[in-house]
């Protein structure tokens, strides 16, 4: 396996660990911890994007020994994307839940409104 494949495999493993950590944080509702994770995640995603370019280059070379490894890494990428989608859904759900907790203006009865209107 080439150095590019090894490096990408390690980056992919770190990304999977981080996405699983994010999943756990979101399921537990620890939004303060999620905010700290976002910066780390952004940095790792940039590294992952660079690795994807290297992977694309290797795939274009069509070296027979790399084909199976590249396929395995592509499967890992798909699993990572599915986990990220689940995390996005959890984040949306938690943000919508916090929107429901926002207090609204108190309801005023019609009798109170009538009294205020007559007072004017």
Secondary structure, 3 states (H helix, E strand, C coil): CCHHHHHHHHHHHHHHHHHHHHHHHHHHCCHHHHHHHHHHHHHHHHHHHHHHHHHHHHHHHCCHHHHHHHHHHHHHHHHHHHHHHHHHHHHHHHHHHHHHCCCCCCCCCHHHHHHHHHHC
